[in-house]
Amino acid sequence: MSTTDELDTLLAGLSARDRDALAAMLRPALRVRERTGDRAVLDLVAVAHRALNDPASMASRSEMQGAQTPQVLPDRAGRAEVSFPGELPKLTHLLQDVLAARASRRDFAGRPLALEDIAGLLSHSYGIRGTTAAYNSPSFPSRYAPSAGGIQSTDIYVVVHDVEGVAPGAYLYAPQDDALRLVNRGDMRRLLVDACPDTEWMYSAGAVLVLAGALTRGRWKYGNRAYCFAHFDAGFVGENLYLCATSLGLRVCAVAGFDSDRVAGVLGLDGKQDIPLLLMPVGSRA
């Protein structure tokens, strides 16, 4: 089968929606080829970059002014909740000292994490710090991490391995409730390690935080560019987690090399509108 025949076969198997999306991705690149006369093979990264940054997909200011207030806090229903303790550990170290000590560490002690550790880490890194007037709302929530347009496209899932008083499973961090919502029950260490090559060290982590991009939040304003901005947003949250974990005396290490479909399956995500972007195993210090 020739490359052309194979491509035709693949395109024929796509849904109408996927064919339209592919056509929209190729159209800007083809216009450049027509204008420049360059008939070289299309650069896949360049094609995706042009499509995702097409300003034609951005919402106009008038459209946003008339739109409803976007839902930016996680609204996925959970089967049970784990409430945070009323008293959380405080961040008391100087920022310069935290910046100097921050590092990716895999030497977890293998001891259980306290619920206070997880609650403090999440609340200080990505909790709700207040409200402001924005997007047709007098009390739009703001978080401790910045995000494109304040849309807060990152959700944090907590895959619990060994946390005192919390059953193993996958939970969604719900900052509006100061709680974890159960989305998938059971010990998932093997599933996560299998999804991440050469990460047997993750077994000794007390929990694995999964930063997932909720693309629908940004798409109403940024169109396809929301995919790009979701990565920025996850990076902001990830750095906050690093700094707060360091201040709290915890070990953390970001992992970007993983099978996204497998991790999405662990969390019950569709892998299209809600996608895993970064894993951050957390453990106690040796």
PARO-413832 format. One line per 8 residues: their letters; for each residue x, z, y of N, C-alpha, C. Coordinates in Angstrom, 1 decimal. Layout:
REM residues N
A> X Z Y X Z Y X Z Y | ...
***
This chain:
REM residues 286
MSTTDELD> 0.9 0.0 -1.2 0.0 0.0 0.0 0.9 0.0 1.2 | 0.6 -0.9 2.2 1.4 -1.0 3.4 1.0 0.2 4.3 | 1.9 0.4 5.3 1.6 1.5 6.3 0.3 1.2 7.0 | 0.1 -0.1 7.4 -1.1 -0.4 8.1 -2.4 -0.1 7.2 | -2.3 -0.5 5.9 -3.4 -0.3 5.0 -3.6 1.2 4.8 | -2.5 2.0 4.7 -2.7 3.4 4.6 -3.3 4.1 5.8 | -2.9 3.6 7.0 -3.5 4.1 8.2 -5.0 3.8 8.3 | -5.3 2.5 7.9 -6.7 2.1 7.9 -7.6 3.0 7.0
TLLAGLSA> -7.0 3.3 5.8 -7.7 4.2 4.8 -7.9 5.6 5.4 | -6.9 6.1 6.1 -7.0 7.5 6.7 -8.0 7.5 7.8 | -8.0 6.5 8.6 -9.0 6.4 9.7 -10.4 6.3 9.2 | -10.6 5.5 8.1 -11.9 5.3 7.5 -12.5 6.6 7.0 | -11.6 7.5 6.6 -12.1 8.8 6.0 -12.4 9.9 7.1 | -12.1 9.5 8.4 -12.4 10.5 9.4 -13.8 10.5 9.8 | -14.3 11.6 10.3 -15.6 11.7 10.9 -15.6 11.0 12.2 | -16.8 10.7 12.7 -16.9 10.0 14.0 -16.3 10.8 15.1
RDRDALAA> -16.5 12.1 15.0 -15.9 13.0 16.0 -14.4 13.0 16.0 | -13.8 13.0 14.8 -12.3 13.0 14.7 -11.8 11.6 15.1 | -12.5 10.5 14.8 -12.1 9.2 15.3 -12.1 9.1 16.8 | -13.1 9.7 17.4 -13.2 9.7 18.9 -12.0 10.5 19.5 | -11.7 11.6 18.8 -10.6 12.5 19.3 -9.3 11.7 19.2 | -9.1 11.0 18.1 -7.9 10.3 17.9 -7.8 9.1 18.9 | -8.9 8.5 19.2 -8.9 7.4 20.1 -8.5 7.9 21.5 | -9.1 9.1 21.9 -8.8 9.7 23.2 -7.3 10.1 23.3
MLRPALRV> -6.7 10.5 22.2 -5.3 10.9 22.2 -4.4 9.6 22.4 | -4.8 8.5 21.7 -3.9 7.3 21.8 -4.1 6.5 23.1 | -5.3 6.6 23.7 -5.6 5.8 24.8 -4.5 5.9 26.0 | -4.2 7.1 26.4 -3.2 7.2 27.5 -1.8 6.6 27.1 | -1.4 6.8 25.8 -0.1 6.2 25.4 -0.2 4.7 25.4 | -1.3 4.1 24.9 -1.4 2.7 24.9 -1.5 2.1 26.3 | -2.0 2.8 27.3 -2.0 2.3 28.6 -0.6 2.2 29.2 | 0.2 3.2 28.8 1.6 3.2 29.2 2.3 2.0 28.6
RERTGDRA> 2.1 1.7 27.3 2.7 0.6 26.7 2.3 -0.7 27.3 | 1.0 -0.8 27.7 0.6 -2.0 28.3 1.2 -2.2 29.7 | 1.3 -1.2 30.4 1.9 -1.2 31.8 3.4 -1.6 31.8 | 4.1 -0.9 30.8 5.6 -1.1 30.8 6.1 -2.2 29.9 | 5.2 -2.7 29.0 5.6 -3.7 28.1 6.5 -3.2 26.9 | 6.7 -1.9 26.8 7.5 -1.3 25.8 6.7 -1.2 24.5 | 7.1 -2.0 23.5 6.4 -2.1 22.2 7.0 -1.2 21.2 | 7.9 -0.3 21.6 8.5 0.6 20.6 7.5 1.4 19.9
VLDLVAVA> 7.9 2.0 18.7 7.0 2.9 18.0 6.6 4.1 18.8 | 5.3 4.4 18.8 4.8 5.5 19.6 5.5 6.8 19.2 | 5.9 7.7 20.2 6.5 9.0 19.9 5.3 9.9 19.8 | 5.2 10.5 18.6 4.0 11.4 18.3 3.9 12.6 19.3 | 5.0 13.2 19.6 5.0 14.3 20.5 4.6 13.9 21.9 | 5.1 12.7 22.3 4.7 12.2 23.6 3.3 11.8 23.7 | 2.7 11.3 22.6 1.3 10.9 22.5 0.5 12.1 22.7 | 0.8 13.2 21.9 0.0 14.4 22.0 0.1 15.1 23.4
HRALNDPA> 1.3 15.0 23.9 1.5 15.6 25.2 0.7 14.9 26.3 | 0.7 13.6 26.3 -0.1 12.9 27.3 -1.6 13.2 27.1 | -2.1 13.2 25.9 -3.5 13.4 25.6 -3.9 14.8 26.0 | -3.1 15.8 25.7 -3.5 17.2 26.0 -3.4 17.5 27.5 | -2.6 16.7 28.2 -2.4 17.0 29.6 -3.2 16.0 30.5 | -4.1 15.3 29.9 -4.9 14.3 30.7 -5.8 15.0 31.7 | -5.5 14.9 33.0 -6.3 15.6 34.0 -7.8 15.2 34.0 | -8.1 14.1 33.4 -9.5 13.6 33.4 -10.4 14.6 32.7
SMASRSEM> -9.8 15.4 31.8 -10.6 16.3 31.0 -10.9 17.7 31.7 | -10.2 17.9 32.8 -10.3 19.2 33.5 -11.7 19.3 34.2 | -12.3 20.4 34.2 -13.6 20.6 34.8 -13.3 20.6 36.3 | -14.3 20.1 37.1 -14.2 20.0 38.5 -14.6 21.4 39.1 | -14.1 21.7 40.3 -14.4 22.9 41.0 -15.9 23.1 41.1 | -16.7 22.1 41.4 -18.1 22.2 41.5 -18.8 22.6 40.2 | -18.3 22.0 39.1 -18.8 22.3 37.8 -18.6 23.8 37.4 | -17.4 24.3 37.8 -17.1 25.7 37.5 -17.9 26.7 38.3
QGAQTPQV> -18.2 26.2 39.6 -19.0 27.1 40.5 -20.4 27.2 40.0 | -20.9 26.2 39.3 -22.2 26.3 38.8 -22.3 26.8 37.3 | -21.2 27.0 36.7 -21.2 27.4 35.3 -21.5 28.9 35.1 | -21.9 29.2 33.9 -22.1 30.6 33.6 -20.8 31.3 33.4 | -20.8 32.6 33.6 -19.5 33.4 33.4 -19.0 33.2 31.9 | -17.8 32.8 31.7 -17.3 32.6 30.4 -17.2 33.9 29.6 | -17.4 33.9 28.3 -17.2 35.0 27.4 -15.7 35.1 27.1 | -15.0 36.1 27.6 -13.6 36.1 27.3 -13.2 37.3 26.4
LPDRAGRA> -14.0 38.2 26.1 -13.7 39.3 25.2 -14.2 38.9 23.8 | -13.4 39.3 22.8 -13.8 38.9 21.4 -15.2 39.4 21.0 | -16.0 38.4 20.5 -17.4 38.8 20.2 -17.7 38.6 18.7 | -16.7 38.4 17.9 -17.0 38.2 16.5 -17.4 39.6 15.9 | -18.6 39.5 15.2 -19.1 40.7 14.6 -18.3 41.2 13.4 | -18.1 42.5 13.3 -17.4 43.0 12.2 -18.3 43.9 11.3 | -17.9 44.1 10.1 -18.8 44.8 9.2 -18.6 46.3 9.4 | -17.6 46.8 10.0 -17.3 48.2 10.3 -16.3 48.3 11.4
EVSFPGEL> -16.3 49.5 12.0 -15.3 49.7 13.1 -14.5 50.9 12.8 | -13.2 50.8 13.3 -12.3 51.9 13.3 -12.1 52.2 14.8 | -12.6 53.4 15.2 -12.5 53.7 16.6 -11.1 54.3 16.9 | -10.6 54.0 18.1 -9.3 54.6 18.5 -9.4 56.1 18.8 | -8.3 56.8 18.7 -8.3 58.2 19.1 -8.5 58.3 20.6 | -9.0 59.4 21.1 -9.2 59.6 22.5 -7.9 59.8 23.3 | -6.9 60.3 22.6 -5.6 60.6 23.3 -4.6 59.6 22.7 | -4.0 58.7 23.6 -3.1 57.7 23.1 -1.7 58.1 23.6
PKLTHLLQ> -0.6 57.7 22.8 0.7 57.9 23.3 1.0 57.2 24.6 | 1.8 57.8 25.5 2.0 57.2 26.8 3.4 56.5 26.8 | 3.5 55.5 27.7 4.7 54.8 28.0 5.4 55.5 29.1 | 6.6 56.1 28.8 7.3 57.0 29.7 8.7 56.5 30.0 | 9.2 55.5 29.3 10.5 55.0 29.5 10.6 54.1 30.8 | 11.8 54.1 31.4 12.0 53.2 32.5 12.0 51.7 32.0 | 11.5 50.8 32.8 11.4 49.4 32.4 12.8 48.9 32.1 | 13.8 49.2 32.9 15.1 48.7 32.7 15.6 49.1 31.3
DVLAARAS> 15.4 50.3 30.9 15.8 50.8 29.6 15.1 50.1 28.5 | 13.8 49.8 28.7 13.0 49.1 27.6 13.5 47.7 27.5 | 13.8 47.0 28.6 14.3 45.7 28.6 15.6 45.6 27.8 | 16.5 46.6 28.1 17.8 46.6 27.4 17.7 46.9 25.9 | 16.7 47.7 25.5 16.6 48.0 24.1 15.7 47.1 23.3 | 14.9 46.2 24.0 14.0 45.3 23.3 14.8 44.4 22.3 | 14.3 44.2 21.1 14.9 43.4 20.1 14.0 43.1 19.0 | 14.2 42.0 18.3 13.4 41.8 17.1 14.1 42.6 15.9
RRDFAGRP> 13.3 43.5 15.3 13.9 44.4 14.3 13.0 44.3 13.1 | 13.7 44.1 11.9 13.0 44.0 10.6 13.3 45.3 9.8 | 14.1 46.2 10.3 14.5 47.4 9.5 13.5 48.5 9.6 | 12.3 48.2 9.0 11.2 49.1 9.0 11.5 50.3 8.1 | 11.0 51.5 8.4 11.3 52.6 7.6 10.5 52.6 6.3 | 9.4 51.9 6.3 8.5 51.9 5.1 7.5 53.0 5.1 | 7.5 53.9 6.2 6.6 55.0 6.3 5.2 54.4 6.9 | 4.1 55.1 6.6 2.9 54.7 7.2 2.9 54.8 8.7
LALEDIAG> 2.2 53.9 9.4 2.0 54.0 10.8 0.8 54.9 11.1 | 0.9 55.6 12.2 -0.3 56.4 12.6 -1.3 55.5 13.3 | -2.5 55.8 13.2 -3.5 55.0 14.0 -3.2 55.1 15.5 | -2.7 56.2 15.9 -2.3 56.4 17.3 -1.3 55.3 17.7 | -0.4 55.0 16.8 0.7 54.0 17.1 0.1 52.7 17.4 | -0.8 52.2 16.5 -1.5 50.9 16.6 -2.4 50.9 17.8 | -3.2 52.0 18.0 -4.1 52.0 19.2 -3.3 52.0 20.5 | -2.2 52.8 20.6 -1.4 52.8 21.8 -0.8 51.4 22.0
LLSHSYGI> -0.2 50.8 21.0 0.4 49.5 21.1 -0.6 48.5 21.7 | -1.7 48.4 21.1 -2.7 47.4 21.5 -3.3 47.7 22.9 | -3.6 48.9 23.1 -4.2 49.3 24.4 -3.3 49.0 25.6 | -2.0 49.4 25.4 -1.1 49.3 26.5 -0.7 47.8 26.7 | -0.7 47.0 25.6 -0.2 45.6 25.7 -1.3 44.7 26.2 | -2.6 44.9 25.7 -3.6 43.9 25.9 -5.0 44.5 26.1 | -5.0 45.8 26.5 -6.3 46.4 26.8 -6.9 46.0 28.1 | -8.0 46.5 28.4 -8.7 46.1 29.6 -8.2 47.1 30.7
RGTTAAYN> -7.7 46.6 31.8 -7.1 47.4 32.9 -8.1 47.6 34.0 | -9.2 46.8 34.1 -10.1 46.9 35.1 -11.0 45.7 35.2 | -11.7 45.5 36.3 -12.6 44.4 36.5 -12.3 43.8 37.9 | -12.7 42.6 38.1 -12.6 41.9 39.4 -13.7 40.9 39.5 | -13.9 40.5 40.8 -15.0 39.5 41.0 -14.4 38.1 40.7 | -14.9 37.4 39.7 -14.4 36.1 39.3 -15.5 35.4 38.4 | -15.5 34.1 38.5 -16.3 33.2 37.6 -17.8 33.7 37.6 | -18.3 33.8 38.8 -19.7 34.1 39.0 -20.1 35.5 38.5
SPSFPSRY> -19.1 36.4 38.4 -19.4 37.8 37.9 -18.7 38.7 38.8 | -19.4 39.8 39.2 -18.8 40.8 40.1 -17.9 41.8 39.3 | -17.9 41.7 38.0 -17.1 42.6 37.1 -16.5 41.9 35.9 | -15.7 40.9 36.3 -15.0 40.1 35.3 -13.8 40.9 34.7 | -13.7 41.1 33.4 -12.6 42.0 32.9 -11.3 41.3 33.0 | -10.3 42.2 33.3 -8.9 41.7 33.4 -8.1 42.6 32.4 | -7.0 42.0 31.8 -6.2 42.6 30.8 -4.8 42.9 31.2 | -4.1 43.6 30.4 -2.7 43.9 30.8 -1.7 42.7 30.6
APSAGGIQ> -2.1 41.7 30.0 -1.3 40.5 29.9 -1.9 39.3 30.7 | -1.1 38.5 31.4 -1.7 37.4 32.2 -2.1 36.3 31.2 | -3.0 35.4 31.7 -3.4 34.3 30.9 -3.8 33.2 31.9 | -3.8 31.9 31.4 -4.2 30.8 32.2 -5.6 30.9 32.7 | -5.8 31.0 34.0 -7.1 31.1 34.6 -7.8 32.4 34.3 | -7.0 33.4 33.8 -7.6 34.7 33.5 -8.6 34.6 32.3 | -8.5 33.5 31.5 -9.5 33.2 30.5 -9.3 34.1 29.2 | -8.0 34.6 29.1 -7.7 35.5 28.0 -8.0 34.9 26.6
STDIYVVV> -7.3 33.8 26.4 -7.6 33.0 25.2 -7.0 33.5 23.9 | -6.2 34.6 24.0 -5.6 35.2 22.8 -6.5 36.3 22.2 | -6.7 36.3 20.9 -7.3 37.4 20.2 -6.2 38.0 19.3 | -6.2 39.3 19.1 -5.3 40.0 18.2 -6.0 40.5 17.0 | -5.5 40.0 15.8 -6.0 40.5 14.5 -4.9 41.4 14.0 | -5.4 42.5 13.4 -4.5 43.5 12.8 -4.7 43.5 11.3 | -3.7 43.0 10.6 -3.7 43.0 9.1 -3.0 44.3 8.7 | -3.8 45.3 8.3 -3.4 46.6 8.0 -2.8 46.7 6.5
HDVEGVAP> -1.5 47.1 6.5 -0.9 47.4 5.2 -0.9 48.9 4.9 | -0.3 49.6 5.8 -0.2 51.0 5.6 -0.3 51.8 6.9 | -1.5 52.1 7.3 -1.8 52.8 8.5 -2.7 54.0 8.1 | -2.3 55.2 8.5 -3.0 56.4 8.1 -4.4 56.4 8.5 | -5.3 56.6 7.5 -6.7 56.7 7.8 -7.4 55.4 8.0 | -6.7 54.3 7.7 -7.4 53.0 7.9 -7.2 52.2 6.6 | -8.3 51.7 6.0 -8.3 51.0 4.8 -7.6 49.7 4.9 | -6.8 49.2 4.0 -6.1 47.9 4.1 -7.2 46.8 4.3
GAYLYAPQ> -6.8 45.9 5.1 -7.7 44.7 5.4 -7.3 44.1 6.7 | -8.1 43.1 7.1 -7.9 42.3 8.4 -8.9 42.8 9.4 | -8.5 43.2 10.6 -9.3 43.7 11.6 -9.1 42.9 12.9 | -10.2 42.8 13.7 -10.1 42.2 15.0 -10.0 43.3 16.1 | -9.1 43.2 17.0 -9.0 44.2 18.1 -10.1 43.9 19.1 | -11.0 44.9 19.3 -12.0 44.7 20.3 -11.8 45.7 21.4 | -11.1 45.2 22.5 -10.7 46.1 23.6 -11.9 46.8 24.3 | -13.1 46.0 24.4 -14.2 46.6 25.1 -14.8 47.8 24.4
DDALRLVN> -14.5 48.0 23.1 -15.0 49.1 22.3 -13.8 50.1 21.9 | -12.6 49.8 22.3 -11.4 50.6 21.9 -11.5 50.8 20.4 | -11.6 49.7 19.6 -11.8 49.8 18.2 -11.3 48.5 17.5 | -11.1 48.7 16.2 -10.8 47.6 15.3 -12.1 47.2 14.5 | -12.4 45.9 14.4 -13.6 45.5 13.7 -13.1 44.9 12.4 | -13.6 45.4 11.3 -13.2 44.8 10.0 -13.8 43.4 9.8 | -12.9 42.5 9.4 -13.4 41.1 9.1 -13.1 40.7 7.7 | -12.1 41.4 7.0 -11.8 41.0 5.6 -11.1 42.2 5.0
RGDMRRLL> -11.6 42.6 3.9 -11.2 43.9 3.2 -10.2 43.6 2.1 | -9.2 44.5 2.0 -8.3 44.4 0.9 -6.8 44.3 1.3 | -5.9 44.5 0.4 -4.5 44.5 0.6 -4.0 43.0 0.7 | -3.5 42.5 1.8 -3.2 41.1 2.0 -1.7 40.9 2.1 | -0.9 41.8 1.7 0.6 41.6 1.9 1.1 40.3 1.2 | 0.7 40.2 -0.1 1.2 39.0 -0.8 0.7 37.7 -0.2 | -0.5 37.7 0.3 -1.1 36.5 0.9 -0.2 36.1 2.2 | 0.1 37.1 3.0 0.8 36.8 4.2 2.3 36.4 3.9
VDACPDTE> 2.9 37.1 3.0 4.3 36.8 2.7 4.4 35.4 2.1 | 3.4 35.0 1.2 3.4 33.7 0.7 3.2 32.6 1.7 | 2.5 33.0 2.8 2.3 32.0 3.9 3.5 31.9 4.9 | 4.5 32.8 4.7 5.7 32.8 5.6 6.9 32.7 4.8 | 7.6 31.6 4.7 8.8 31.5 3.9 9.9 32.6 4.3 | 10.5 33.1 3.2 11.7 34.1 3.4 11.3 35.3 4.2 | 10.2 35.9 4.0 9.8 37.1 4.7 9.4 38.2 3.8 | 10.1 38.4 2.7 9.8 39.5 1.9 9.9 40.9 2.6
WMYSAGAV> 10.7 40.9 3.7 10.9 42.1 4.5 9.6 42.6 5.1 | 8.6 41.7 5.2 7.3 42.0 5.8 6.5 43.1 4.9 | 6.9 43.2 3.7 6.2 44.1 2.8 6.3 45.6 3.3 | 7.4 45.9 4.0 7.6 47.3 4.5 7.0 47.5 5.9 | 6.4 46.5 6.4 5.7 46.7 7.7 4.4 47.4 7.5 | 4.0 48.3 8.5 2.8 49.0 8.3 1.6 48.2 8.6 | 1.8 47.2 9.5 0.7 46.2 9.9 1.3 44.9 10.4 | 0.6 43.9 10.3 1.0 42.6 10.9 0.0 42.2 11.9
LVLAGALT> 0.4 42.1 13.2 -0.5 41.6 14.2 -0.4 40.1 14.2 | -1.6 39.4 14.3 -1.7 38.0 14.3 -2.3 37.6 15.6 | -1.6 36.9 16.5 -2.1 36.4 17.8 -2.7 35.1 17.5 | -4.0 35.0 17.8 -4.8 33.7 17.5 -5.3 33.2 18.8 | -5.3 31.9 18.9 -5.8 31.2 20.1 -7.3 30.8 20.0 | -8.1 31.3 20.9 -9.5 31.0 20.9 -9.7 29.8 21.9 | -9.6 28.6 21.4 -9.5 27.4 22.2 -10.8 27.2 23.0 | -12.0 27.6 22.5 -13.2 27.3 23.2 -13.3 28.0 24.5
RGRWKYGN> -12.6 29.1 24.7 -12.6 29.9 25.9 -12.0 29.1 27.1 | -10.9 28.4 26.8 -10.3 27.6 27.8 -10.7 26.2 28.0 | -11.4 25.7 27.0 -11.8 24.3 27.0 -12.8 23.9 28.1 | -13.7 24.8 28.4 -14.7 24.5 29.4 -14.1 24.3 30.7 | -12.9 24.9 31.0 -12.2 24.7 32.3 -11.1 23.7 32.2 | -10.3 23.8 31.1 -9.1 23.0 31.0 -9.1 21.8 30.0 | -10.3 21.6 29.4 -10.4 20.5 28.5 -9.4 20.6 27.3 | -8.8 19.5 26.9 -7.8 19.5 25.8 -6.5 20.3 26.2
RAYCFAHF> -6.3 20.5 27.5 -5.1 21.2 27.9 -5.2 22.7 27.5 | -6.3 23.1 27.1 -6.5 24.5 26.7 -5.6 24.8 25.5 | -5.3 23.8 24.7 -4.5 23.9 23.5 -3.0 24.3 24.0 | -2.5 23.7 25.0 -1.2 24.0 25.5 -1.2 25.4 26.1 | -2.2 25.7 26.9 -2.3 27.0 27.6 -2.4 28.2 26.6 | -3.1 27.9 25.5 -3.2 29.0 24.5 -1.9 29.5 24.0 | -0.9 28.6 23.9 0.4 29.0 23.5 1.1 29.9 24.6 | 0.9 29.5 25.8 1.5 30.3 26.9 0.9 31.7 26.8
DAGFVGEN> -0.4 31.8 26.7 -1.1 33.1 26.7 -0.6 33.9 25.6 | -0.5 33.4 24.4 0.0 34.2 23.3 1.5 34.7 23.5 | 2.3 33.9 24.2 3.6 34.3 24.6 3.6 35.5 25.5 | 2.7 35.5 26.5 2.6 36.6 27.4 2.2 37.9 26.6 | 1.3 37.8 25.8 0.8 38.9 25.0 2.0 39.4 24.1 | 2.6 38.4 23.4 3.7 38.8 22.5 4.8 39.6 23.2 | 5.2 39.2 24.5 6.2 39.9 25.2 5.8 41.3 25.5 | 4.5 41.5 25.9 4.0 42.8 26.2 4.1 43.7 24.9
LYLCATSL> 3.7 43.1 23.8 3.8 43.8 22.5 5.2 44.3 22.2 | 6.2 43.4 22.5 7.6 43.7 22.3 8.0 44.9 23.1 | 7.6 44.9 24.4 8.1 45.9 25.4 7.4 47.2 25.1 | 6.1 47.2 24.8 5.3 48.4 24.5 5.8 49.0 23.1 | 6.0 48.2 22.1 6.5 48.7 20.8 7.8 49.4 21.0 | 8.7 48.8 21.8 10.0 49.4 22.1 9.9 50.8 22.7 | 9.0 50.8 23.7 8.8 52.1 24.4 8.2 53.2 23.5 | 7.4 52.7 22.6 6.7 53.7 21.6 7.6 54.0 20.4
GLRVCAVA> 8.8 53.5 20.4 9.6 53.8 19.2 9.3 53.0 18.0 | 8.6 51.9 18.1 8.2 51.1 16.9 9.2 49.9 16.7 | 9.2 49.3 15.5 9.9 48.1 15.3 8.9 46.9 15.2 | 9.3 45.8 15.8 8.5 44.6 15.8 9.4 43.4 15.7 | 8.8 42.3 15.1 9.6 41.0 15.0 8.6 39.9 14.9 | 8.7 39.0 15.9 7.8 37.8 15.9 8.2 36.8 14.9 | 7.2 36.2 14.2 7.3 35.2 13.2 6.5 34.0 13.6 | 7.2 32.9 13.8 6.5 31.6 14.2 6.4 30.6 13.0
GFDSDRVA> 7.2 30.8 12.0 7.3 29.9 10.9 6.3 30.3 9.8 | 5.1 29.8 9.7 4.1 30.1 8.7 3.1 29.0 8.5 | 2.5 29.1 7.4 1.4 28.1 7.0 0.1 28.5 7.8 | -0.2 27.8 8.8 -1.3 28.2 9.7 -2.6 28.2 8.9 | -2.9 27.3 8.0 -4.1 27.3 7.2 -4.3 28.5 6.3 | -3.2 28.9 5.7 -3.2 30.1 4.9 -3.5 31.3 5.7 | -2.9 31.5 6.8 -3.1 32.7 7.6 -4.5 32.6 8.2 | -5.0 31.5 8.6 -6.4 31.4 9.0 -7.4 31.8 8.0
GVLGLDGK> -7.1 31.5 6.7 -7.9 31.9 5.6 -8.0 33.4 5.4 | -6.9 34.0 5.6 -6.8 35.5 5.5 -7.8 36.1 6.6 | -7.8 35.5 7.7 -8.6 36.1 8.9 -10.0 35.5 8.9 | -10.3 34.5 8.1 -11.6 33.9 8.2 -11.8 33.0 9.4 | -10.7 32.4 9.9 -10.8 31.5 11.0 -10.9 30.1 10.6 | -11.5 29.2 11.4 -11.7 27.8 11.0 -10.4 27.0 11.2 | -9.4 27.5 11.9 -8.1 26.8 12.0 -8.2 25.6 13.0 | -9.3 25.4 13.7 -9.5 24.3 14.6 -9.8 24.9 16.0
QDIPLLLM> -10.9 25.6 16.1 -11.2 26.2 17.4 -10.5 27.6 17.6 | -10.2 28.3 16.4 -9.5 29.5 16.5 -8.3 29.4 15.5 | -7.1 29.5 16.1 -5.9 29.1 15.3 -4.9 30.2 15.4 | -4.3 30.6 14.3 -3.1 31.5 14.4 -1.9 30.9 15.1 | -1.4 31.6 16.0 -0.2 31.1 16.8 1.1 31.9 16.5 | 1.0 33.2 16.3 2.2 34.0 16.2 1.9 35.2 15.3 | 2.8 35.6 14.4 2.7 36.8 13.6 3.7 37.8 14.1 | 3.3 39.1 14.2 4.2 40.1 14.7 4.1 41.4 13.8
PVGSRA> 4.9 41.4 12.7 4.9 42.6 11.9 5.4 43.8 12.7 | 4.7 45.0 12.4 5.1 46.2 13.1 5.3 47.3 12.1 | 6.4 48.1 12.3 6.7 49.2 11.4 7.3 50.4 12.1 | 7.4 51.4 11.4 8.0 52.6 12.0 9.5 52.5 12.0 | 10.2 53.2 12.8 11.6 53.2 12.9 12.3 54.0 11.9 | 13.4 53.4 11.3 14.1 54.1 10.2 14.8 55.4 10.7
***
